[in-house]
């Protein structure tokens, strides 16, 4: 129903994804939720075979030269399955962003091409046990020794700790206090070997089956040619990677919210109480109305941000703000949509007779990972203050459109 937001080629990719999603076996979803399967490589490989991985990247390396809008439309469809599968779909986009923008031609051939072909499975390693949201306080260290680096440290909450072949790892390459923190960090492609150890596998409330764990890098030798960009480029690479990191969280949860609301809508049309379908009661139907309004407004925010990324990446402040708004609005509102659907379903919605209870568990993570809602607020207010306080931004000073606007003695600021 939102085809008017998409160009014809974007609709075609969405329809291709919708058909793909319709054929995913339910057993995969159930087995992942029961932790019987971790990082289902066949799912990722099948996506690659359908030409649905890394849509935005050049055809030269296996992408489709598609738009951000197209990728969000595809991800929304995949989001109908689970947040974990949406994440696994997104990892090639997130890791590929760094390789495509900052990698050498050789790195793109060695890593990006096989990732998009489904021959190489990737993960990103950002968060540290003592770090959390303080990304640039990373304690993982990479020390240059001749033609390689020695990497020592640990990362936690790594989706793909089990299952991935390579990790994009941020590590400290300088401790000079005169250098800004964001320039003390560098990014490396680390290939799994015996010195990359999975020390802990997390039992998650939801979003299961992604192989999330804590990695320890025990003096891992990383060839110098695996450095992405230059030493100290970690900050600018991180900021670029946060576009797909946060947009994929925003778009993926749209699908789960849509699925939940549709289930609740059908249920409320069939379920009867007091002799009538429960949709006849405004206490029920108004929850559906609120849910679809929240979902549509979240979707609008996501596609608005995607359009900005397609056309205005030369305005990074605008893109950072809109991406942060999209991530916060979509994750918070879609969580609320799923909660409303659960309320409509009543007790049966709280059981595993319907998938809404799984969606509810999955969705709770969305406001935490890839940047908490609080961090999104930090970015949003920072960029908006800069925009509003820039006198060149607006021609008319609407503050003067008040009868007593020039009563300067009444405008007390200190």
Secondary structure, DSSP 8 states (H G I E B T S, - for coil): --GGGS-HHHHHHHHHHHHHHHTS-HHHHHHHHTTS-SS-HHHHHHHHHTT-SSTTS-GGGT-----HHHHHHHHHHHTTT-HHHHHHHHHHHHHHHHHHHH--HHHIIIIIHHHHHTSS-EEEE---TTTTT-GGG---EEEEETTEEEEEEEEEEETTTTT-SEEEEEEE----TTS-GGGSEEEEEEE--TTEEEEEE---SSS-SS--EEEEEEEEEEEGGGEESSTT-HHHHHHHHHHHHHHHHHHHHHHHHHHHHHHHHHHHHH-EETTEEGGGSHHHHHHHHHHHHHHHHHHHHHHHHHHHHHH-TT-HHHHHHHHHHHHHHHHHHHHHHHHHHHHHHGGGGGSTTSTHHHHHHHHHGGGTTTS-HHHHHHHHHHHHHHHHH-GGG-SS-GGG-STTTT-GGG----
